[in-house]
Amino acid sequence: MRDQVALLAFVTVTAVLQQAYFSMQVIWARRKYKVSPPATSGPPGFERIFRAQLNCSEYFPLFISVLWVAGIFFHQGIAAISGLAYLYARFEYFHRYAESAQGRLKPMYISATVIWFLIGLSLLGLLEFALSSYYGYGEKESLLCWLLKEYVHF
């Protein structure tokens, strides 16, 4: 079983380490800009780093959820590669946001696109699972062929 989820586990641990790195950046920014907890406002440089970390944390549960659903129900390899692309985009997002608020936009759009891609893979995988489990769709038959046979009658 471990080989069926090893890539997903690797991406998950990498994502957790990335979140820890982002948190450490906030701690270092607090020291640099002399912003003591629980304050969340201060010089613009601190606020950008704080917001970048907070924004990445907000999307973390969504990312992990669709990574695993897409990996289990669609394809582990495609989900893992997509997950690594997402993590790279988030890394770029964090560092560009720390430099300027405008710099965050391109990596934000890329990471959002990857999230939607993983959502799409998740839905396709779940649809295929439901069709095979509840409607007798064969595992060796592609989803597209099954849908064409069912609804186009060729």
N, C-alpha and C positions, 0 to 999 in steps of 0.2 A: 504494500500500500504506500509506503514512503516514497517510492519512485514516482507514484502518480501525483504527488503534491510537492516534491522536493523543490522544483523551480518556484512555485508559489511561496513556499516557506522562505526561500532565499530572498525573494523580492520583499516579502513581509519584514524580515529581519533588517534588510537594508533600509526599508522605509522607517522602521522604528529608530534605527541609528541616525537617519537623517533628521527625524523629529528631535532627537536628543541634541544633535548638532545645532539645530535652529534655536532650541531652548538655551543652549550654552552661549549662543551669540547674543541673546537678550541679556543674560547675566553679565557678559563682558561689556555690553553697551551700557548697562546700568552703572557699572564701575567707571567707564570712560566718561559718561556724561553726568555722573553723580546724581542718579535718579534712584532714590531708595524705595524699596517695596513698602507699601502696596501701590505707590504712585504709578500711573500709566501714561502720564504726560510729562513732557520735558522738551528739550531741544529737538528740532525737526529730525536730526539724524537718529536720535533714540526712538522717536515715534515711528519712523519708517521701519526700523528693525523690529520694533515691537509689533506693529501691524502685520508685517510680512510673516512673522512667526505665528501670530494669531490666525491669520488667513490660512496658512498651511495646515495648522492644527484643525481648523474647522472642516477642511476637506478630507482630512485623514480617514475618518470612519467611512465616508462614502467611497473613497478609493479602495480601502481594504476590502470592503464588502463586495464591490463589483469585480475586483481582481479575483477573489476566490470563487465567486459564482461563475464568472466567465471561464476561469481555469478548470473548474470541476465539470461544468455542464457543456462547455464549448470545446476549448483546447488549451491545455496547460501552457504549451510553448508560446502560442500567440498571446495569451494573457500575460505571461511573464515578460515577453519582449515589450508589450504595450506598457506594462507596469514600470519597466526600466526607463522607457521613454518619458512616462509621466514624472518619475522621480528626477530625471535630468531637467525636465522643464520646470519643475518646482525649485530645484537648486538654482537655476538661472533666474527664476522669478524672485526668489529670496534675495539674491545678491544684487540684482538690478533694482529692486525696490529699495534696498538699503542705500543705493546711490541716488536714485530719484524716483518719485512716484510714477512719472511717465514711463520710465524704463521697464516697469513691470508688465506692461500690456501685452507685448508679443508672447513671452513665455506663459502668461496667464491664458491667452487664447489657445496656445498649443496644449497646455495641460487640460483645459476644459474640453478640447476636441478629443483627447485621449480618454477622458472620463466618459464622454458620450459614446465613444467607440466601444469601451468596455461594457457600458450599459447595453448597447446593441448586441454585442456578443453574448452577454448574459441572457437577454431576452430570447435570442435565437436558440441558444442552448437549452433553455427551459422549455421553449416551444417544442423543440425536437424531442426532449425527454417526455413531455406530456403527450405528444402524438404517438410516441412508441409505447408508452406505458398504458395509455387509456384508449387509444384508437387503433392499435395493431400495426402502426407504421413500422416497417422493417428496418433493423439497424444497418443493413448493407445498402439500403436504398437512400439516395440523397433526399434531403428535405425538399429541395426544389422540385425534383422529379415527383415526389409524393404529392406536393401541392398541385402540380400541373395535372397529374392523373385524377386527383380528387375534384378539382374545380374546372379544368379545361376539357377533360375527357378525351384525351388523344389516344 
